[in-house]
Amino acid sequence: MDLRSTITCPHCGHSETETMPTDACQWYYDCKKCGALLRPKDGDCCVYCSYGNVSCPPVQHGMLCGDGSASD
């Protein structure tokens, strides 16, 4: 499992590599360059799934982020 993901801000294009939490979804992320508050896109569980180059740990394991159930 990859715990590092590079988030790219859709507003300014700044990229930052972050370590993802393994025990919770991250629903908000503040861009370190422009200060934009990023939220997941519709249908995504967290900011890593929306703006990162690596999906969050639960999704990597075939789970639905945040609830521990398997996705089909």
Residue, then its C-alpha position, 0 to 999 in steps of 0.5 A: m500500500d502506498l501512503r504517499s500521494t501528490i495532491t495537485c490544486p485545481h486552482c493554481g496547479h501547485s503540487e504537494t506530496e503528503t502522507m495519507p491517514t490510514d484510519a480516516c478520510q481527509w475531506y478537506y485540504d488547504c493548498k499551501k500556495c494559494g490557500a484554496l480549500l479543496r473538498p472531494k469532487d462529487g462521487d469521490c470519498c476524499v481529497y486524495c481520490s479527487y486530486g491525488n496521484v494515489s487513491c486513499p488507503p481504503v480504496q487501494h484495498g478495495m474498500l469504500c472509504g470511511d465505512g470499511s465495507a467492500s466495494d463491488 
